[in-house]
Amino acid sequence: MGSTSIRVSDETKDRLDLFKREDESYEDVILRLTERDKWTGFGVLSDAAADTDEGMDNIREELRTGTTDDIEGQQ
């Protein structure tokens, strides 16, 4: 299988980072999120409670940061 480079904006990369798991490449994230079964790539839940808590904390922080940036940008 060959490879192709694609260019994405910083905003797109930031969004991908929200879904990227520690052991995944960006290609892995894109493939997981574009599976035909829409639930295949859902969430950050893990079998380990600590991993799930950490993942949820990361998402909350990213959402807070993004919301704060949006609010500050409107002032």
Summary of the structure (lengths in Angstrom):
residues: 75
radius of gyration: 14.7
end to end distance: 48.9
largest distance: 48.9
contacts: 127
relative contact order: 0.08
helix: 59%
strand: 0%
